[in-house]
Amino acid sequence: KTRGRMFGKRGPAVEETHASLRDHIFNRDIGALEASLASLRWASTAVNHRSSDTTPLLLLAATQDDAPSVSLLLRARASINIADSSGATATFVAARSNAAAALEVLIRSGCDVNQPRASGATPLYVAAQNDSRAALAMLIAGGAAVDAPKEGGFTPLLIAAMRGHAPCVSALLQAGADPDRAYDVADRWSALMVAAHLDQRDVLEALCRAGASVLLRDAGGRTAREVAEAAGHESAAALLQGREEEEALEAEAASQEGLLQEVRQFGPVQASLQLESDAIAALQPQCARLIGEEETFVGAARLQQQCLLATQTLLPARRATLERRRLEAEITALEVRAGEAEQAYRAAVAAVRDSPDDAAALPARDGAAATYATVLAALRLKLEARRTGSLKAAAAKAELEAALPALGGLPSCQGGPPLAAAAHEAGPAPAGEPAPSIPEALGEALPVLRAMLGQVGEANRETQEAMATLRRALDRELELLAAVKGPLAVATARCGAALSAGASEALSGDAEAELAMAQQHASVVDQEERLAAGAKVLAEATAAMQRLASLSEQKLSLEDEIDGLRRGEDSTEAVEARRAAAVAQMDALAAEAALARATLSDPALRKGLQAHYPEAACKGDFFLGLWPEEAPAEEGAPPCPADEDDSTDAAAPQESEAPSMPPPSTPPPSMPPPSMPPPSTPPPSMPPPSTPPPSIPPPSASPPPMEGAFPPDAAPTVHATVTEGE
């Protein structure tokens, strides 16, 4: 009967039980949920119930990150991979909501971390999409496939790059995600192209560090740099262009490494090919000619030494020189941009100074300052890279100087007399022709060395191994030597010329350039420090103005209270005590205002504000006017209109007379006079003293760090917009 009730007529009963369990999960009533599950004989039927309008209970608990409920449902035989109508499992919804506690229970219980929903999206995909970092790390540790795509070929790395989730991108790359995999539709972009199109700089840097290729092309034949340029993202395009140049240098280095390995694999030419003179003496006619070719073997050995010197020493020096020249060109371009940005910035500051009420002048100045700081930061980085390259070039020079004595100094471009004659017969380069580059010379030398150690060497071995056929072998060897002699002489001469030119270039002195670069780097660092000091000035002034504004509000409230107490007819002891307390509070406010006024009146601070923050200087004048330097009125209260107009008070001072006041209980500290006197009337942009003070940024907000250059005789040319949270 029980089984009949559960299965034969279970529709309404199961739905009601499911609804009751769902309410316990929503209310996080773990005790009620455990009791209800324990009371059900066939609990798995209810916990796994699903329909078009209901969600499986395990998914509800995972969505709420309710790990205890997830554990109870699994113990009640809830299907761990049960899915809703869209195909989403509990693992999927936990990853989507970054429900780390629930996800940990599911993974520990053996869930399928790669089960996709109907669209093909896996739990790892939705975690990367929603920046669910904790869930992402747990899924990767649980064995999730990092490159599993959804429809269209979109992988977790692609969606993380598209959403700009740099931490997720880094985690996926560290887990082995393919940085060059592209989606299958439309433009077929890789993650690098997606980030370039959206100007996701952090994502771009993470992908470049992971080795993403900048040379891949999309369906339209564009690289990531060209995608960034088409979208107008200059910063991203510049970063990718630098990466392209680095890849080109790396490709050249790899090619040169191949040349080096081939040269190293050659055996000693002279020791491998030269015959013993006693063996040749028995075969005088042919051997006499072979002995005469000894200079050929010597030349081949010299060529081998030249190739080793070129590949092991000069090629690294050449790469360092090319890198230095590239950096110098970029530094020159950045210096021009820095000059232009400085002029634009100074013009913007002058515009603000001339028209402080111009609403468009302040954003223009802020934009010019940001551009100026960005250019200076880029210039500093290039200068540091240039200095690092110089150290590498110096090390390469030292290695070259140590290697040259083995060849008797700078290699000769002529070789021995027989080689020079053979070079003449083979038709060497005409006089005045520039020396070939080292790769070109090696490209000509390697075939010659291959011939010497290949065909000539094979013939030489045949001569030694088969003396019975020595005449034929010697004839062949002599013929081959005659064929290779001319190219050998030319290759030796050209390789020597390349070595001479490369050594001269690598050993050329550039101490003056290095000194200038070091001075320029020091200047940029000094400018950045002055910029930071200027930002600190603005922060101090802002804090002082905020404090004066707060004190002014308290002052007005106390003035009203003291005036009410003064006008009151009652003169009880309580009223007098309250009046004395109010006067004491006014004295305390005056002391605090004196400290804030001293900060705001500091000559150095005023000079910095006048030079680069004219609008802040005007606001400072306004707040200094709220608390004049003269002593407060009688009993700590300044004169108010009611006191001045009260004809019944014979002791009230006239408007043109200073009131007679006793000294305050706590005299304010002496304050230096402001470097710029307050204007006789409030500036047009400033409200009158009776109105609330102008809006001042909160004291916790400090200007964003800026970078810029200033002339030596000027205050730091800094400007920044105070923004919340920076």
DOTITI-205148 format. One record per residue (C-alpha): x, y, z. Coordinates in steps of 0.001 Angstrom, whole numbers, plus 500000, padded with zeros to 6 digits. Layout:
BEGIN
XYZ ...
This chain:
BEGIN
500000500000500000 502800502423500836 504544501845497503 501198502214495740 500570505519497421 504074506761496539 504175505623492936 500604504912491808 499155508214493052 502179510219493895 501628513317491692 500134515796494190 501938514229497162 505350514531495521 504708518111494438 503547519078497928 506585517412499502 508852519123496988 507275522511497799 507725521923501539 511388520985501114 511898523999498868 510537526315501571 512968524847504114 515864525523501696 514726529084501000 514420529772504737 517763528047505426 516011525942508073 518529523091508197 516842521362511120 513420521300509454 514958520109506170 516811517277507898 513690516233509794 511532516276506666 514023514208504686 514318511701507522 510549511283507662 510260510454503954 510479506763503121 511091507494499457 512972510804499823 514818510507496503 511531510769494613 510806514192496105 514327515606496092 514784514694492416 511382515953491316 511483518364488413 509120519725485827 508874522586483377 507899525020486144 509981523686489061 513703523701489774 515454520700491314 516103521207495000 519843520612494643 520087523564492226 518193525808494660 520552524950497509 523636525437495297 522385528818494072 522097530008497688 525571528590498508 523874526515501209 526486523813501736 524628522062504645 521469521752502526 523497520420499598 525031517761501867 521614516746503254 520102516446499767 523001514344498521 522653512021501524 518946511744500623 520048510402497212 519636513591495229 521094513076491747 524338515053491832 524231515854488097 520498516550487828 519753519450485472 516939521950485005 515095522570481733 518056524554480328 520531521778481089 522167523625484011 523369521417486852 523979522309490488 527682522587489641 526845525042486867 524668527339489012 527200527223491871 529946528297489461 527725531022488047 526987532418491525 530537531864492836 528987529674495538 532300528298496754 531032526386499796 528332524524497864 530689523888494948 533277522376497264 530695519867498555 529633518992494991 533194518465493741 534111516427496807 531011514278496194 532084513484492612 530038515829490403 530773516090486680 532690519388486449 532529519333482643 528799518653482108 527571521469479830 524166523021479588 522170523047476326 524310525833474793 527501523897475429 528659526224478220 530477524344480976 530685525356484650 534196526656484002 532888528792481122 530198530481483240 532675530993486104 535031532816483713 532108534780482268 530888536003485678 534353536569487208 533648533854489797 537300533548490788 536938531187493726 534716528834491719 537108529040488761 540075527972490882 538111525085492428 536927523820489042 540445523933487606 541739522030490629 538858519568490169 539976518704486630 537760520944484493 538719521105480810 540173524595480373 539601524765476602 536124523198476431 534151525428474009 530484526298473862 528634526808470601 530572529037468238 533893527856469611 533957530285472555 536267528936475261 536454530079478906 539589532094478035 537804533901475189 534796534884477315 537040535991480194 539022538189477783 535794539562476294 534483540520479748 537844541976480820 538330539577483761 542141539681483888 542497537492487044 540412534757485404 542485535070482225 545705534629484215 544329531624486107 543212529909482890 546555530548481194 548421529137484180 546179526062483960 547285525500480358 544595527248478302 545559527761474649 546180531541474265 545952531374470453 542679529478470080 540083531483468136 536309531126468019 534731529596464916 532328532303463733 532433535788462209 535945537298462400 537487534213464095 539325536259466712 541723534905469288 541651536116472893 544417538613472067 542337540128469251 539253540326471490 541220542146474197 542784544459471587 539361545371470176 537981546119473660 541175547860474897 541537545435477828 545136546313478710 545480544011481736 544195541095479677 546564541993476827 549560542000479150 548573538645480683 548183537071477232 551508538483476010 553269537159479101 551777533730478369 553209533784474846 550092534579472795 551160535154469204 550745538698467906 551331537504464342 548109535465464029 545530536870461609 541746536792461756 539318535911458977 539929539348457466 543716538994457509 544262541419460406 546612540986463339 545698541948466902 547571545251466474 545577546079463349 542346545226465194 543328547677467974 544209550371465425 540870549922463649 539093550421466997 541152553562467741 542914552119470815 546377553671470489 547703552337473804 546782548736472972 548172549116469449 551472550450470825 551768547551473267 551113545006470517 553513546726468124 556254546439470728 555397542771471163 555588542260467370 559068543756467358 560065541483470234 558772538435468353 560717539507465260 563894539778467343 563168536395468919 562696534849465461 565994536353464324 567692535053467467 566260531573466833 567556531643463254 570988532731464446 570938530005467090 570438527507464269 573536528867462534 575488528604465772 574459524980466304 575473524054462768 578892525726463122 579434523949466433 578634520577464870 581441520873462344 584542518916463259 588008520535463103 588594521091459374 592381520890459333 592662517889461661 589915515984459805 591087516520456234 594896516906456197 596898513781455190 600145512589456758 603208513665454712 604795510152454863 601770508621453177 601826511265450515 605576510834449833 604942507367448375 602596508863445864 604655511814444747 602869512953441562 599399513290443020 600390513841446631 602645516767445738 599607518632444556 597660517623447680 600438518849449972 600336522144448169 596720522507449225 597610522730452924 596840526446452864 593319525542451825 592845523511454996 594386526322457044 591963528772455433 589042526485456179 590126526275459806 590364530058459936 586912530377458400 585562527998461015 587074530126463788 585562533241462223 582132531607462048 582344530551465689 583372534071466725 580525535560464698 577818533250466039 578974533122469645 580000536742470173 579146539178467405 575560538102466768 574529538733470410 576360542086470258 574549542900467012 571178542065468524 571963544296471507 572956547117469135 569748546759467094 567658546745470261 569471549860471506 568836551683468232 565185550749468288 564841552035471845 566689555249470958 564263555849468093 561301555269470383 562832557519473056 563296560287470487 559670559973469417 558494559979473033 560597563076473794 558808564881470973 555450563723472330 556448564755475852 557321568244474621 554014568541472830 552097567210475831 553919569666478149 553021572612475916 549389571471475790 549323571043479545 550834574472480255 548353576037477852 545483574289479638 546733575449483054 547055578994481751 543497578784480436 542233577732483866 544225580487485532 542865583100483142 539293581831483241 538659579924486463 534903579991485821 535171578345482423 533548574931482854 535345573505479830 538815574636480926 539116572266483892 538353569032481955 540713570200479213 543484570758481731 542820567368483386 542990565609480031 546226567401479133 547744566456482492 546765562788482078 548244562699478576 551428564408479787 551829561954482668 551216558932480420 553866560058477944 556393560688480722 555752557238482213 556299555624478823 559486557671478346 560829556586481723 560186552914480956 561954553196477606 564926554894479253 565154552109481819 564965549515479048 567681551427477191 569909551335480267 569348547567480637 570225547093476970 573401549072477465 574476546701480233 573883543742477919 575838545461475129 578739546134477520 578828542441478480 578834541459474796 581706543879474133 583749542408476957 583205538911475603 584209540061472116 587401541712473383 588296538488475185 587707536396472037 589612538541469524 593160537622470700 592502534038469608 592357535339466003 595227537775466369 593117540895466830 590594542179464320 590348539593461514 592004540462458223 589816540912455202 592413539377452822 593617536010454183 596863534420453022 598385535015449573 597017531783448008 593523532533449283 593750536105448047 594761534817444616 591892532324444603 589497535061445680 590720537150442768 590171534225440382 586649533670441738 585814537320441255 585347538766444778 583306541860445547 584644545037443867 586637547542445904 584542549972447908 581653547562448375 580407547719451983 581140544771454234 578315542218454321 576267541687457444 577224538851459728 574190536677458777 575018537210455083 578664536278455620 577659533192457607 575197532238454897 578097532228452423 580575530585454798 578430527667455926 578051526094452446 581833526332452061 582418524637455405 579820522017454532 581717521316451321 585045521134453138 583777518761455805 581367516945453511 582556516220449997 586209517051450599 586196515157453867 584588512123452298 587246512121449577 589965512509452184 588692509501454100 588567507435450959 592211508345450332 593259507134453768 591097504003453783 591770502790450261 595373503354449244 594882500993446291 592552503536444743 594517506518445999 595183507979442550 591471508175441754 590657509526445182 593436512102445012 592306513262441586 588795513691442857 589953515472445977 592146517822443994 589304518599441654 586963519332444521 589571521462446244 590021523438443069 586271523965442931 585991525059446544 589178527113446715 587710530212445104 584468530251447146 586546529526450277 588736532545449666 585743534774448960 583836533480452009 586891533920454230 587468537442452992 583811538435453367 583485536792456756 586645538595457883 585227541884456612 581943541214458420 583830540415461616 585926543568461299 582878545770460700 580846544066463431 583672544250465951 584270547922465190 580564548678465612 580257546646468806 583404548173470326 582558551754469362 582388554030472362 579076555597473343 579891556788476854 578477560254476173 575168558813474999 574971556590478061 575667559562480343 572971561602478620 570473558757478985 571316558391482677 570847562129483230 567553562066481349 566328559133483443 567265560970486629 565413564057485367 562247562071484652 562357560455488103 562802563909489682 559828565226487727 557660562353488917 558646563065492521 557745566736492117 554433565750490586 553660563566493602 554600566474495897 552178568709494011 549396566173494450 550132566111498180 549779569927498290 546316569667496751 545311566953499238 546447569071502216 544607572135500922 541445570105500308 541519568681503837 542019572160505335 539128573625503314 536854570779504338 537734571330507969 537024575059507721 533689574319506034 532696571960508852 533855574439511497 531858577219509803 528657575204510076 529317574547513763 530168578226514258 526855579415512784 524942576963514979 526738578180518131 526223581835517153 522491581247516900 522474579487520262 524529582233521980 522344584933520439 519216583189521726 520707582908525195 521744586587525133 518261587754524103 516476585599526660 514902587386529602 515579584566532028 518974584574533678 518928581327535568 522012579493536624 521361576781534005 521086579367531224 524332580995532290 526074577623532433 524839576758528946 525958580138527676 529450579663529177 529638576185527592 528673577627524203 531339580318524533 533927577654525411 532899575663522362 533341578779520233 536874579157521632 537640575549520743 536271576064517239 538458579148516864 541537577163517896 540774574398515386 540085576975512693 543433578614513430 545220575321512761 543334574751509496 543906578385508499 547631578036509205 547776575037506873 545779576804504156 547835580027504505 551218578302504227 553260580191501560 554557577043499876 551076575580499673 549636578843498350 552361579020495715 551624575503494503 547882576176494337 548314579480492488 550650577877489942 548618574797489092 545285574816490902 543903578366490533 540354577185491216 541505575571494473 543337578793495394 540090580759494916 538238578305497121 540978578652499710 540509582442499721 536804581928500300 537338579630503278 539984581913504766 537350584660504641 534982582509506711 537496582667509595 539294586063509560 542456586469511604 541018589020514072 539957587794517494 536371586530517954 533595588738519340 532485589041522951 532417585741524779 533649583882521682 530849584937519280 531482587155516209 529165590135515712 525911589156514041 523259591384512411 520997591039515434 523725592449517755 524479595327515435 520815596291514985 519792595966518645 519207599625519726 518399598570523286 521927597289523877 523950600422524717 527163598440524932 526788596950521427 529587598110519131 528865600139516050 529387598639512610 532610600602512022 534044599922515478 535838596845516673 533936595339519627 535589595205522997 536179591545523775 537994589706526505 540778587387525336 539573583877524553 540174581173527078 542428579334524589 544124581800522269 544469580521518702 548002579852517510 549718582439515425 549131581966511713 551403583052508866 549784585529506514 548518583968503276 550716584409500236 547733585742498305 545450588220500126 541737587402500109 539794589360497480 537627592231498668 534605590522497170 534059586822496736 535101585506493324 532272585131490837 532409581352491103 532286581430494937 528960581715496777 528634584507499398 529637583647502954 526028583188504000 525570580354501524 526949576861502034 530622576545501071 531483575117497656 531736571392497311 535067570052498470 536199566494497767 536241564223500822 539515564343502745 540061560618502285 540216561066498523 543630561927497244 544492562957493712 545477560088491450 549217559721490976 550333561790488024 553611562018486199 554914565077484485 557877567313483815 558385570826485104 561072573406484537 563668573581487311 562576577037488432 558863576295488713 556672574615491258 555546571123490313 553338571417487243 550774568974488497 547054568755488081 544723565970488934 541001565535489338 540109564255492784 538004561140492250 536337558940494826 538232555797495679 541603556855494273 
